[in-house]
Amino acid sequence: MASPARIPPAALAPGPRETPRPGESARARAPRANVVRRPRSSPRARTAAGPSDVSRSGAHLEDVILKNGRTTDMAHALWRAVLREGDLAVDATAGNGWDTVELARLVTGESSGRVVAFDVQPAAIASTSARLDDALEPARRARVELVLDSHANMTRWLRPRRTLEGDAGNRPDPDPDPDPGAGAGVVCFNLGYLPGADADRSVTTETGSTIEALRAASEALRPGGVVTVVGYVGHAGGDEETRAVKAWAAALDPRRFTATVHGVVNRINCPQLIAVHKKRA
Ligand SMILES: C[S@@+](CC[C@H](N)C(=O)[O-])C[C@H]1O[C@@H](n2cnc3c(N)ncnc32)[C@H](O)[C@@H]1O
């Protein structure tokens, strides 16, 4: 794995891209030499987080359930209920950046809001960066930090920075227990592997580091914030990992957190949303 780094936007070359979606900018729709197409036949690929009509419409949970039941849309609906412009949001698994863009749209403004997105693969960081460049105007794009490091180390990266532009924070904070400031409104996980024909599917999230990261995420939340986890059961290790996430959530102190599980039960290998809400004092 590459060494940890906070990636300034200018340092990122365009990476692999997924098929453009309805509603993407004209720039995003322009033909590219290295477009990566997602196979249509795989249930895992269908659920791996490109925006649907529902998610782009700003729909609420009932619309998601009544229209398509997509698990990622359920997570997005929850984010919309929780996040406000100016918030901190964390994408623990940046992948191809669909979720990072959605978070950035919800929290960034001209001069407030911050998104920190993690991935262990340079290809994922590059793909997310390119998608952010397409989707966001520069002032908002500059408020999204991409970190090439495991989400298990997220606490070190969440301390408020003096500047979002410079390279002052190009290393993790050495303090293992920093003050995360006001705390995150959302920390999201979309588990599994990077979708895309050219992606390396041998790199997946792993139960041990996922649980470590979830512990950090639940502490990094502000009161009223949520951790969302989209867990997959259709690939090797995914079922075990999703069960471990549910067991972790089920053991949380009910005085501090409300943990819930959501998903479609009459579709084969349908992903599940595990949501952990940090109660207000
Ligand atoms: C299903 S994809 C995420 C999809 C993404 N949220 C999107 O909207 O496109 C899972 C990602 O988790 C990443 N990953 C695996 N282990 C990780 C770790 N320990 N820390 C951070 N990211 C990790 C993989 O490289 C992969 O890109």
PDBQT file of the ligand as one rigid body, heavy atoms in Angstrom, charges set to zero:
ROOT
HETATM    1  C1  LIG A 301     -17.393  -0.030  -2.593  1.00  0.00    +0.000 C 
HETATM    2  S1  LIG A 301     -15.970   0.988  -2.764  1.00  0.00    +0.000 S 
HETATM    3  C2  LIG A 301     -16.557   2.572  -2.248  1.00  0.00    +0.000 C 
HETATM    4  C3  LIG A 301     -17.517   3.218  -3.218  1.00  0.00    +0.000 C 
HETATM    5  C4  LIG A 301     -17.596   4.709  -3.051  1.00  0.00    +0.000 C 
HETATM    6  N1  LIG A 301     -18.155   5.101  -1.756  1.00  0.00    +0.000 N 
HETATM    7  C5  LIG A 301     -18.268   5.424  -4.200  1.00  0.00    +0.000 C 
HETATM    8  O1  LIG A 301     -19.192   6.240  -3.969  1.00  0.00    +0.000 OA
HETATM    9  O2  LIG A 301     -17.849   5.211  -5.346  1.00  0.00    +0.000 OA
HETATM   10  C6  LIG A 301     -14.931   0.518  -1.388  1.00  0.00    +0.000 C 
HETATM   11  C7  LIG A 301     -13.622   1.259  -1.339  1.00  0.00    +0.000 C 
HETATM   12  O3  LIG A 301     -13.035   1.034  -0.062  1.00  0.00    +0.000 OA
HETATM   13  C8  LIG A 301     -11.651   1.117  -0.220  1.00  0.00    +0.000 C 
HETATM   14  N2  LIG A 301     -10.951   0.574   0.952  1.00  0.00    +0.000 N 
HETATM   15  C9  LIG A 301     -10.610  -0.712   1.227  1.00  0.00    +0.000 A 
HETATM   16  N3  LIG A 301      -9.993  -0.786   2.428  1.00  0.00    +0.000 NA
HETATM   17  C10 LIG A 301      -9.928   0.479   2.917  1.00  0.00    +0.000 A 
HETATM   18  C11 LIG A 301      -9.395   1.047   4.104  1.00  0.00    +0.000 A 
HETATM   19  N4  LIG A 301      -8.830   0.291   5.059  1.00  0.00    +0.000 N 
HETATM   20  N5  LIG A 301      -9.486   2.398   4.264  1.00  0.00    +0.000 NA
HETATM   21  C12 LIG A 301     -10.082   3.173   3.327  1.00  0.00    +0.000 A 
HETATM   22  N6  LIG A 301     -10.616   2.681   2.185  1.00  0.00    +0.000 NA
HETATM   23  C13 LIG A 301     -10.540   1.352   1.973  1.00  0.00    +0.000 A 
HETATM   24  C14 LIG A 301     -11.397   0.356  -1.510  1.00  0.00    +0.000 C 
HETATM   25  O4  LIG A 301     -10.132   0.676  -2.053  1.00  0.00    +0.000 OA
HETATM   26  C15 LIG A 301     -12.590   0.820  -2.374  1.00  0.00    +0.000 C 
HETATM   27  O5  LIG A 301     -12.226   1.872  -3.204  1.00  0.00    +0.000 OA
ENDROOT
TORSDOF 0
